[in-house]
Amino acid sequence: MSQESPSAAAAAAAPRRLTRPDGATIAYHSVSGKGPGVVFIHGFMSDMTGGKATFLEAWARRTGRAFVRFDQRGHGQSDGRFEDGTIGAWADDVVQVLDHLTEGPQVLVGSSMGGWLMLLAALARPDRVAALVGIAAAPDFTEDLMWSVFDDAARETLARDGVLQVPSDYGDAPYPITKRLIDEGRDHLLLGGPIPIRCPVRLIQGMKDDSVPWETGRRLMDRLESPDVDLTLVKEGDHRLSEPHDLARLERVLDGALHGVP
């Protein structure tokens, strides 16, 4: 009989549920431990069972660190339809997790869209966020990586139907991109001016990322008001940054960020 790996077992375990003020529930897994705690925020059309999330849970158990991973509404095992989601709604899920599932200072680790959401959560709860770690962080992606690159036909489809089916880069089902997602995302754009976040920030960005240009990491570093921002560019790195050597790098970066937090 084959033995399931700790990360696979963690991914398969039944989640607990946080009930939001509106009655919707957020599925999550948590580990009790020392602070500062770590919260992992997954990306667009992803969930909390991915390799980075379960790797960090195993790391948290090994090191005795408090940890939470969760599914945004409309993703994974949380309530809601993906098509009803917006950047503001998903950012509020992060705030709900911070408010109700964690204690004391937290280090937010955001992957892709999760990197945008961690920034918005840090702006909403600056007293609760001790540091940020972004993995291919994608602030403003609804505008810069979707709307700005859509051709006239795609924009007409969005205006007419309210939704556009966009092929996935990973061979999965197409992404349903809604007009509401694009329009509401404009209320949360960050890269057009200074970002008043002053905690330590660590950014990891692959230079062969086909989804988020590596220059986005540089733009974000320039916009953040924090004087303590490091950007790690990975020459051969892709968007997922989930290979064993990528995970080892993530652990080193996260350990470094935690080392500097009281």
BALOBA-1460 file (C-alpha; in Angstrom, 3 decimals):
// residues 262
<rec num="1" residu="m" x="0.000" y="0.000" z="0.000"/>
<rec num="2" residu="s" x="1.394" y="3.400" z="-0.935"/>
<rec num="3" residu="q" x="1.697" y="5.993" z="1.804"/>
<rec num="4" residu="e" x="0.163" y="9.393" z="1.135"/>
<rec num="5" residu="s" x="2.603" y="12.281" z="1.506"/>
<rec num="6" residu="p" x="1.936" y="14.818" z="4.304"/>
<rec num="7" residu="s" x="1.103" y="17.518" z="1.764"/>
<rec num="8" residu="a" x="-1.305" y="15.236" z="-0.125"/>
<rec num="9" residu="a" x="-2.966" y="14.199" z="3.127"/>
<rec num="10" residu="a" x="-3.328" y="17.835" z="4.155"/>
<rec num="11" residu="a" x="-4.863" y="18.712" z="0.788"/>
<rec num="12" residu="a" x="-7.394" y="15.853" z="1.054"/>
<rec num="13" residu="a" x="-8.555" y="16.543" z="4.638"/>
<rec num="14" residu="a" x="-12.026" y="18.016" z="5.083"/>
<rec num="15" residu="p" x="-11.815" y="21.787" z="5.596"/>
<rec num="16" residu="r" x="-13.319" y="23.821" z="8.381"/>
<rec num="17" residu="r" x="-15.663" y="26.704" z="7.526"/>
<rec num="18" residu="l" x="-15.770" y="30.379" z="8.412"/>
<rec num="19" residu="t" x="-19.196" y="31.977" z="8.071"/>
<rec num="20" residu="r" x="-19.053" y="35.489" z="6.631"/>
<rec num="21" residu="p" x="-21.437" y="38.257" z="7.789"/>
<rec num="22" residu="d" x="-23.513" y="37.653" z="4.636"/>
<rec num="23" residu="g" x="-23.927" y="33.959" z="5.474"/>
<rec num="24" residu="a" x="-21.552" y="32.592" z="2.824"/>
<rec num="25" residu="t" x="-18.874" y="30.236" z="4.092"/>
<rec num="26" residu="i" x="-15.143" y="30.188" z="3.417"/>
<rec num="27" residu="a" x="-13.440" y="26.790" z="3.487"/>
<rec num="28" residu="y" x="-10.091" y="26.774" z="5.259"/>
<rec num="29" residu="h" x="-7.390" y="24.739" z="6.962"/>
<rec num="30" residu="s" x="-5.390" y="26.083" z="9.878"/>
<rec num="31" residu="v" x="-2.423" y="25.072" z="11.992"/>
<rec num="32" residu="s" x="-1.968" y="26.275" z="15.556"/>
<rec num="33" residu="g" x="1.472" y="27.553" z="16.461"/>
<rec num="34" residu="k" x="3.684" y="30.471" z="17.306"/>
<rec num="35" residu="g" x="3.401" y="33.911" z="15.795"/>
<rec num="36" residu="p" x="3.729" y="35.800" z="13.662"/>
<rec num="37" residu="g" x="1.311" y="33.600" z="11.764"/>
<rec num="38" residu="v" x="1.347" y="33.020" z="8.013"/>
<rec num="39" residu="v" x="-1.685" y="33.243" z="5.712"/>
<rec num="40" residu="f" x="-1.511" y="31.856" z="2.170"/>
<rec num="41" residu="i" x="-3.684" y="33.520" z="-0.502"/>
<rec num="42" residu="h" x="-4.130" y="31.563" z="-3.724"/>
<rec num="43" residu="g" x="-4.454" y="32.890" z="-7.257"/>
<rec num="44" residu="f" x="-7.172" y="33.372" z="-9.860"/>
<rec num="45" residu="m" x="-9.049" y="30.137" z="-10.676"/>
<rec num="46" residu="s" x="-6.805" y="28.291" z="-8.229"/>
<rec num="47" residu="d" x="-7.465" y="27.020" z="-4.701"/>
<rec num="48" residu="m" x="-5.854" y="26.138" z="-1.381"/>
<rec num="49" residu="t" x="-4.879" y="22.592" z="-2.424"/>
<rec num="50" residu="g" x="-2.050" y="23.711" z="-4.713"/>
<rec num="51" residu="g" x="1.583" y="22.797" z="-4.207"/>
<rec num="52" residu="k" x="2.668" y="26.081" z="-2.607"/>
<rec num="53" residu="a" x="-0.213" y="26.100" z="-0.120"/>
<rec num="54" residu="t" x="0.280" y="22.531" z="1.049"/>
<rec num="55" residu="f" x="4.071" y="22.931" z="1.097"/>
<rec num="56" residu="l" x="3.701" y="25.896" z="3.432"/>
<rec num="57" residu="e" x="1.298" y="23.994" z="5.667"/>
<rec num="58" residu="a" x="3.824" y="21.170" z="5.998"/>
<rec num="59" residu="w" x="6.515" y="23.783" z="6.721"/>
<rec num="60" residu="a" x="4.286" y="25.368" z="9.389"/>
<rec num="61" residu="r" x="3.713" y="22.018" z="11.097"/>
<rec num="62" residu="r" x="7.432" y="21.259" z="11.021"/>
<rec num="63" residu="t" x="8.426" y="24.643" z="12.464"/>
<rec num="64" residu="g" x="5.520" y="25.132" z="14.887"/>
<rec num="65" residu="r" x="4.251" y="28.209" z="13.049"/>
<rec num="66" residu="a" x="0.594" y="29.308" z="12.992"/>
<rec num="67" residu="f" x="-0.767" y="29.016" z="9.452"/>
<rec num="68" residu="v" x="-4.000" y="29.412" z="7.474"/>
<rec num="69" residu="r" x="-4.831" y="28.536" z="3.881"/>
<rec num="70" residu="f" x="-8.324" y="29.067" z="2.465"/>
<rec num="71" residu="d" x="-10.430" y="29.173" z="-0.686"/>
<rec num="72" residu="q" x="-11.758" y="32.467" z="-1.957"/>
<rec num="73" residu="r" x="-15.506" y="32.481" z="-2.576"/>
<rec num="74" residu="g" x="-16.272" y="30.807" z="-5.902"/>
<rec num="75" residu="h" x="-13.043" y="28.807" z="-5.712"/>
<rec num="76" residu="g" x="-12.375" y="25.334" z="-4.411"/>
<rec num="77" residu="q" x="-14.686" y="24.312" z="-1.574"/>
<rec num="78" residu="s" x="-15.943" y="27.753" z="-0.554"/>
<rec num="79" residu="d" x="-19.454" y="28.975" z="-1.268"/>
<rec num="80" residu="g" x="-20.400" y="30.997" z="-4.316"/>
<rec num="81" residu="r" x="-19.991" y="30.958" z="-8.080"/>
<rec num="82" residu="f" x="-16.697" y="32.007" z="-9.593"/>
<rec num="83" residu="e" x="-18.544" y="34.226" z="-12.098"/>
<rec num="84" residu="d" x="-19.971" y="36.301" z="-9.240"/>
<rec num="85" residu="g" x="-16.559" y="37.098" z="-7.798"/>
<rec num="86" residu="t" x="-14.786" y="40.445" z="-7.886"/>
<rec num="87" residu="i" x="-11.466" y="41.747" z="-6.631"/>
<rec num="88" residu="g" x="-13.194" y="43.648" z="-3.846"/>
<rec num="89" residu="a" x="-15.175" y="40.602" z="-2.731"/>
<rec num="90" residu="w" x="-12.105" y="38.386" z="-2.711"/>
<rec num="91" residu="a" x="-10.066" y="41.008" z="-0.861"/>
<rec num="92" residu="d" x="-12.795" y="41.108" z="1.764"/>
<rec num="93" residu="d" x="-12.456" y="37.320" z="2.141"/>
<rec num="94" residu="v" x="-8.814" y="37.900" z="3.104"/>
<rec num="95" residu="v" x="-9.862" y="40.533" z="5.640"/>
<rec num="96" residu="q" x="-12.475" y="38.165" z="7.100"/>
<rec num="97" residu="v" x="-9.802" y="35.483" z="7.488"/>
<rec num="98" residu="l" x="-7.470" y="37.973" z="9.175"/>
<rec num="99" residu="d" x="-10.177" y="39.206" z="11.523"/>
<rec num="100" residu="h" x="-11.642" y="35.855" z="12.544"/>
<rec num="101" residu="l" x="-9.060" y="33.119" z="12.004"/>
<rec num="102" residu="t" x="-5.810" y="34.746" z="13.113"/>
<rec num="103" residu="e" x="-4.377" y="36.509" z="16.143"/>
<rec num="104" residu="g" x="-1.614" y="39.067" z="16.302"/>
<rec num="105" residu="p" x="0.688" y="40.070" z="13.447"/>
<rec num="106" residu="q" x="0.539" y="38.018" z="10.249"/>
<rec num="107" residu="v" x="2.743" y="37.520" z="7.221"/>
<rec num="108" residu="l" x="0.615" y="37.307" z="4.074"/>
<rec num="109" residu="v" x="1.890" y="35.132" z="1.227"/>
<rec num="110" residu="g" x="0.041" y="35.899" z="-2.003"/>
<rec num="111" residu="s" x="0.347" y="34.006" z="-5.276"/>
<rec num="112" residu="s" x="-0.549" y="35.798" z="-8.531"/>
<rec num="113" residu="m" x="-3.993" y="37.362" z="-7.891"/>
<rec num="114" residu="g" x="-3.321" y="36.588" z="-4.235"/>
<rec num="115" residu="g" x="-0.461" y="39.089" z="-4.470"/>
<rec num="116" residu="w" x="-2.967" y="41.829" z="-5.337"/>
<rec num="117" residu="l" x="-5.312" y="40.706" z="-2.579"/>
<rec num="118" residu="m" x="-2.535" y="40.699" z="0.033"/>
<rec num="119" residu="l" x="-1.764" y="44.331" z="-0.826"/>
<rec num="120" residu="l" x="-5.417" y="45.320" z="-0.464"/>
<rec num="121" residu="a" x="-5.663" y="43.462" z="2.840"/>
<rec num="122" residu="a" x="-2.513" y="45.184" z="4.098"/>
<rec num="123" residu="l" x="-4.059" y="48.550" z="3.248"/>
<rec num="124" residu="a" x="-7.286" y="47.576" z="5.030"/>
<rec num="125" residu="r" x="-5.576" y="46.114" z="8.129"/>
<rec num="126" residu="p" x="-2.121" y="47.728" z="8.397"/>
<rec num="127" residu="d" x="-1.927" y="46.993" z="12.123"/>
<rec num="128" residu="r" x="-2.372" y="43.257" z="11.509"/>
<rec num="129" residu="v" x="0.046" y="42.739" z="8.619"/>
<rec num="130" residu="a" x="3.693" y="42.416" z="9.638"/>
<rec num="131" residu="a" x="5.154" y="41.550" z="6.226"/>
<rec num="132" residu="l" x="4.183" y="40.500" z="2.711"/>
<rec num="133" residu="v" x="5.586" y="37.821" z="0.409"/>
<rec num="134" residu="g" x="4.398" y="37.969" z="-3.201"/>
<rec num="135" residu="i" x="4.876" y="35.097" z="-5.656"/>
<rec num="136" residu="a" x="4.332" y="36.377" z="-9.211"/>
<rec num="137" residu="a" x="2.179" y="39.075" z="-7.621"/>
<rec num="138" residu="a" x="-0.354" y="40.437" z="-10.102"/>
<rec num="139" residu="p" x="-1.806" y="43.749" z="-8.918"/>
<rec num="140" residu="d" x="-4.069" y="45.434" z="-11.476"/>
<rec num="141" residu="f" x="-4.174" y="42.308" z="-13.672"/>
<rec num="142" residu="t" x="-7.828" y="42.824" z="-14.645"/>
<rec num="143" residu="e" x="-6.844" y="46.096" z="-16.313"/>
<rec num="144" residu="d" x="-3.232" y="45.558" z="-17.412"/>
<rec num="145" residu="l" x="-3.317" y="41.869" z="-18.364"/>
<rec num="146" residu="m" x="-6.945" y="41.517" z="-19.442"/>
<rec num="147" residu="w" x="-8.773" y="44.643" z="-20.579"/>
<rec num="148" residu="s" x="-5.696" y="46.319" z="-22.045"/>
<rec num="149" residu="v" x="-4.872" y="43.304" z="-24.225"/>
<rec num="150" residu="f" x="-8.423" y="42.391" z="-25.278"/>
<rec num="151" residu="d" x="-9.131" y="43.134" z="-28.923"/>
<rec num="152" residu="d" x="-12.242" y="44.931" z="-30.137"/>
<rec num="153" residu="a" x="-14.141" y="41.673" z="-30.631"/>
<rec num="154" residu="a" x="-13.458" y="40.577" z="-27.063"/>
<rec num="155" residu="r" x="-14.531" y="43.938" z="-25.673"/>
<rec num="156" residu="e" x="-17.718" y="43.808" z="-27.753"/>
<rec num="157" residu="t" x="-18.484" y="40.331" z="-26.413"/>
<rec num="158" residu="l" x="-18.043" y="41.563" z="-22.850"/>
<rec num="159" residu="a" x="-20.294" y="44.555" z="-23.469"/>
<rec num="160" residu="r" x="-22.968" y="42.412" z="-25.168"/>
<rec num="161" residu="d" x="-22.916" y="39.223" z="-23.061"/>
<rec num="162" residu="g" x="-21.350" y="40.380" z="-19.817"/>
<rec num="163" residu="v" x="-18.888" y="37.487" z="-19.930"/>
<rec num="164" residu="l" x="-15.973" y="36.375" z="-22.093"/>
<rec num="165" residu="q" x="-14.557" y="32.841" z="-22.191"/>
<rec num="166" residu="v" x="-10.753" y="33.141" z="-22.169"/>
<rec num="167" residu="p" x="-8.601" y="30.049" z="-22.886"/>
<rec num="168" residu="s" x="-6.515" y="28.801" z="-19.979"/>
<rec num="169" residu="d" x="-2.725" y="28.750" z="-20.289"/>
<rec num="170" residu="y" x="-2.702" y="25.419" z="-18.455"/>
<rec num="171" residu="g" x="-5.042" y="23.308" z="-20.565"/>
<rec num="172" residu="d" x="-7.954" y="23.659" z="-18.148"/>
<rec num="173" residu="a" x="-11.447" y="24.825" z="-18.996"/>
<rec num="174" residu="p" x="-11.673" y="28.418" z="-20.284"/>
<rec num="175" residu="y" x="-11.831" y="31.213" z="-17.736"/>
<rec num="176" residu="p" x="-15.172" y="33.062" z="-17.614"/>
<rec num="177" residu="i" x="-14.130" y="36.718" z="-17.389"/>
<rec num="178" residu="t" x="-17.058" y="38.947" z="-16.493"/>
<rec num="179" residu="k" x="-17.572" y="42.585" z="-17.292"/>
<rec num="180" residu="r" x="-18.289" y="43.093" z="-13.597"/>
<rec num="181" residu="l" x="-14.850" y="41.709" z="-12.703"/>
<rec num="182" residu="i" x="-13.189" y="44.215" z="-15.048"/>
<rec num="183" residu="d" x="-15.334" y="47.172" z="-14.010"/>
<rec num="184" residu="e" x="-15.112" y="46.528" z="-10.265"/>
<rec num="185" residu="g" x="-11.377" y="45.857" z="-10.491"/>
<rec num="186" residu="r" x="-10.882" y="49.502" z="-11.454"/>
<rec num="187" residu="d" x="-11.900" y="50.471" z="-7.921"/>
<rec num="188" residu="h" x="-8.833" y="48.656" z="-6.575"/>
<rec num="189" residu="l" x="-6.020" y="49.546" z="-8.995"/>
<rec num="190" residu="l" x="-2.725" y="50.243" z="-7.224"/>
<rec num="191" residu="l" x="0.110" y="50.709" z="-9.685"/>
<rec num="192" residu="g" x="-0.916" y="54.171" z="-10.868"/>
<rec num="193" residu="g" x="0.595" y="55.889" z="-7.832"/>
<rec num="194" residu="p" x="2.362" y="55.384" z="-4.506"/>
<rec num="195" residu="i" x="1.124" y="52.433" z="-2.461"/>
<rec num="196" residu="p" x="1.074" y="53.401" z="1.251"/>
<rec num="197" residu="i" x="2.291" y="50.071" z="2.588"/>
<rec num="198" residu="r" x="5.314" y="50.377" z="4.869"/>
<rec num="199" residu="c" x="5.888" y="46.857" z="6.172"/>
<rec num="200" residu="p" x="8.659" y="44.624" z="4.756"/>
<rec num="201" residu="v" x="7.783" y="43.169" z="1.350"/>
<rec num="202" residu="r" x="9.470" y="40.273" z="-0.451"/>
<rec num="203" residu="l" x="8.644" y="39.639" z="-4.111"/>
<rec num="204" residu="i" x="9.581" y="36.558" z="-6.148"/>
<rec num="205" residu="q" x="9.064" y="36.771" z="-9.910"/>
<rec num="206" residu="g" x="9.929" y="34.379" z="-12.715"/>
<rec num="207" residu="m" x="11.402" y="35.963" z="-15.834"/>
<rec num="208" residu="k" x="9.788" y="33.287" z="-18.037"/>
<rec num="209" residu="d" x="6.357" y="33.895" z="-16.584"/>
<rec num="210" residu="d" x="3.831" y="33.796" z="-19.448"/>
<rec num="211" residu="s" x="1.019" y="35.187" z="-17.293"/>
<rec num="212" residu="v" x="2.565" y="38.066" z="-15.326"/>
<rec num="213" residu="p" x="5.419" y="39.999" z="-16.969"/>
<rec num="214" residu="w" x="8.479" y="40.159" z="-14.750"/>
<rec num="215" residu="e" x="8.413" y="43.934" z="-15.105"/>
<rec num="216" residu="t" x="5.287" y="43.940" z="-12.923"/>
<rec num="217" residu="g" x="7.491" y="43.049" z="-9.961"/>
<rec num="218" residu="r" x="9.729" y="46.024" z="-10.671"/>
<rec num="219" residu="r" x="6.757" y="48.355" z="-11.013"/>
<rec num="220" residu="l" x="5.334" y="47.135" z="-7.727"/>
<rec num="221" residu="m" x="8.655" y="47.555" z="-5.936"/>
<rec num="222" residu="d" x="8.894" y="51.133" z="-7.216"/>
<rec num="223" residu="r" x="5.344" y="52.003" z="-6.117"/>
<rec num="224" residu="l" x="5.516" y="50.603" z="-2.588"/>
<rec num="225" residu="e" x="6.346" y="53.253" z="0.017"/>
<rec num="226" residu="s" x="8.076" y="50.719" z="2.246"/>
<rec num="227" residu="p" x="11.863" y="51.190" z="2.298"/>
<rec num="228" residu="d" x="12.249" y="47.444" z="2.912"/>
<rec num="229" residu="v" x="11.333" y="45.776" z="-0.388"/>
<rec num="230" residu="d" x="13.327" y="42.982" z="-2.016"/>
<rec num="231" residu="l" x="12.635" y="41.632" z="-5.503"/>
<rec num="232" residu="t" x="14.019" y="38.210" z="-6.447"/>
<rec num="233" residu="l" x="14.050" y="37.653" z="-10.214"/>
<rec num="234" residu="v" x="14.283" y="34.002" z="-11.243"/>
<rec num="235" residu="k" x="15.811" y="33.779" z="-14.719"/>
<rec num="236" residu="e" x="14.269" y="30.410" z="-15.604"/>
<rec num="237" residu="g" x="11.200" y="30.808" z="-13.413"/>
<rec num="238" residu="d" x="7.677" y="30.282" z="-14.762"/>
<rec num="239" residu="h" x="4.392" y="31.582" z="-13.375"/>
<rec num="240" residu="r" x="3.649" y="28.810" z="-10.931"/>
<rec num="241" residu="l" x="7.078" y="28.671" z="-9.278"/>
<rec num="242" residu="s" x="6.113" y="25.327" z="-7.750"/>
<rec num="243" residu="e" x="9.087" y="23.109" z="-8.573"/>
<rec num="244" residu="p" x="11.074" y="21.751" z="-5.599"/>
<rec num="245" residu="h" x="13.810" y="24.362" z="-6.016"/>
<rec num="246" residu="d" x="11.125" y="27.086" z="-6.221"/>
<rec num="247" residu="l" x="9.553" y="25.891" z="-2.981"/>
<rec num="248" residu="a" x="12.954" y="25.794" z="-1.289"/>
<rec num="249" residu="r" x="13.495" y="29.408" z="-2.383"/>
<rec num="250" residu="l" x="10.055" y="30.368" z="-1.052"/>
<rec num="251" residu="e" x="10.920" y="28.839" z="2.307"/>
<rec num="252" residu="r" x="14.189" y="30.800" z="2.465"/>
<rec num="253" residu="v" x="12.471" y="34.056" z="1.558"/>
<rec num="254" residu="l" x="9.655" y="33.482" z="4.053"/>
<rec num="255" residu="d" x="12.112" y="32.536" z="6.813"/>
<rec num="256" residu="g" x="13.989" y="35.758" z="6.097"/>
<rec num="257" residu="a" x="10.811" y="37.823" z="6.242"/>
<rec num="258" residu="l" x="9.789" y="36.230" z="9.534"/>
<rec num="259" residu="h" x="13.247" y="36.772" z="10.983"/>
<rec num="260" residu="g" x="12.775" y="40.506" z="10.658"/>
<rec num="261" residu="v" x="9.336" y="40.559" z="12.331"/>
<rec num="262" residu="p" x="9.190" y="41.114" z="16.130"/>
